[in-house]
Amino acid sequence: MYSFNYLKPGSIKEAESLLSESDDNKVISGGMTLLPTLKQRLARIDNLIGLEKCGLDKIILREGLLNIGAMVTHFDVSNSALVKTENPAIAQLASHIGDRQVRNRGTIGGSLANNDPSACYPAAILAMSGTIHTTKRDIKAENFFVDLFETALEEDEIITSVSLPKPERAAYEKFPNPASRYAIVGIFVAKFDSEVRVAVTGAGEEGVFRCQQIETALSAKFLPESLSEINISADGLMSDIHAEADYRAHLIVELAKRAVAKSIAR
Amino acid sequence: MTEVTLTVNGKKYTQNVFDHVLLSDFIREKLKLTGTHIGCDTSQCGACVIHLDGKSIKSCTMLAVQADGCDVLTIEGLADGDVLHPMQRAFHENHGLQCGFCTPGMIMSAIELIKGKPDITEQEIRQGLEGNLCRCTGYQNIVKSIQEAAKNENNLTNR
């Protein structure tokens, strides 16, 4: 690892000002991606700004929305009584991210800011039309995820929390890579009063995306059978050593059916 | 350099460390507690698992400065003199290891895994060990060891 200084600001304001001082300053939350990257010398940083003392670790209900602080760990999301009541699907999703030790350190804010194309949380936030609150503004999920490992965040902008509306029904299904546990394909299905939203992670060449074909079919009738005639095009889907694009296309439909069934059974 | 103070296996240490030093390296090289192993550089193998404020974490994926003020438990802190911790004894009695390299991490993960779960299933144990790799045993006897320790969970004291 290259050497760096580790800073522990006591407030988010202070963290923001430290971050804006240099392009070579970076924020760290759980560090489950950043630290391995630094260990491999794939990144070089002057100052690493830890957010652990910035008070971003609360889960609250605010104006009817579930608000999860950026520094809340996957374990705490999966284990919170409030999350389990308000949004059991995201609690279940969090309980299957990475491995146990990753869940004890990794955070929702870190996962969203990193926007790994195979991460689980982006699918949930996009499907539930969440809002990402930052030090500068509120960003709708639709405008937040830009491309692989790229978000709408500016260089000196920090995620503070995420707000999620309560869906009538929702569930996440993933097909994990047997070695890495990352999603080869992950599907989050969310049914609201006015619409059905379906987001896909792990499969898109540009990261997480919504699948209109499945949304339309489920809006007509919210049942797994509604998807039996659906064929998803492999265009724009990833092909890599883990899976071909057409296999991922097949998985999208299959996992969507399972997610719908799971959300109805819940 | 930053001064950090942390409690490791009940003993308080205050040391100056470079900010980029990993907690695993700090434990092994500064404190000379070499029971915590380093088996990979990609955060996947779990040989370095310790407890930080009661939670299992990979000490190779955390900085020593981040553990300032924390309570750390390593494999060396489990046995009471010559008396093994129940999880260590279960691994010993069920042949839950071959080469033994992954064992410290396995045991630290397993202790957290069975906490409050005397009836933990084989499936739950296997899933709970996702973050720990073993290249010798095929996991069979590791799972068996953990299941037995879980049954004796009433005797487990988490120190």
HADDOCK unambig.tbl for C-alpha pairs under 7 A between the chains (distance, minus, plus):
assign (segid A and resid 3 and name CA) (segid B and resid 20 and name CA) 5.46 0.50 0.50
assign (segid A and resid 4 and name CA) (segid B and resid 19 and name CA) 6.40 0.50 0.50
assign (segid A and resid 4 and name CA) (segid B and resid 20 and name CA) 5.93 0.50 0.50
assign (segid A and resid 5 and name CA) (segid B and resid 19 and name CA) 5.53 0.50 0.50
assign (segid A and resid 6 and name CA) (segid B and resid 19 and name CA) 5.61 0.50 0.50
assign (segid A and resid 32 and name CA) (segid B and resid 61 and name CA) 6.80 0.50 0.50
assign (segid A and resid 35 and name CA) (segid B and resid 61 and name CA) 5.98 0.50 0.50
assign (segid A and resid 36 and name CA) (segid B and resid 42 and name CA) 5.85 0.50 0.50
assign (segid A and resid 36 and name CA) (segid B and resid 43 and name CA) 6.61 0.50 0.50
assign (segid A and resid 36 and name CA) (segid B and resid 61 and name CA) 6.80 0.50 0.50
assign (segid A and resid 99 and name CA) (segid B and resid 130 and name CA) 5.42 0.50 0.50
assign (segid A and resid 99 and name CA) (segid B and resid 131 and name CA) 4.98 0.50 0.50
assign (segid A and resid 100 and name CA) (segid B and resid 128 and name CA) 6.46 0.50 0.50
assign (segid A and resid 100 and name CA) (segid B and resid 131 and name CA) 6.43 0.50 0.50
assign (segid A and resid 101 and name CA) (segid B and resid 56 and name CA) 5.78 0.50 0.50
assign (segid A and resid 101 and name CA) (segid B and resid 57 and name CA) 4.63 0.50 0.50
assign (segid A and resid 101 and name CA) (segid B and resid 58 and name CA) 6.14 0.50 0.50
assign (segid A and resid 101 and name CA) (segid B and resid 131 and name CA) 6.70 0.50 0.50
assign (segid A and resid 104 and name CA) (segid B and resid 55 and name CA) 6.91 0.50 0.50
assign (segid A and resid 104 and name CA) (segid B and resid 57 and name CA) 6.56 0.50 0.50
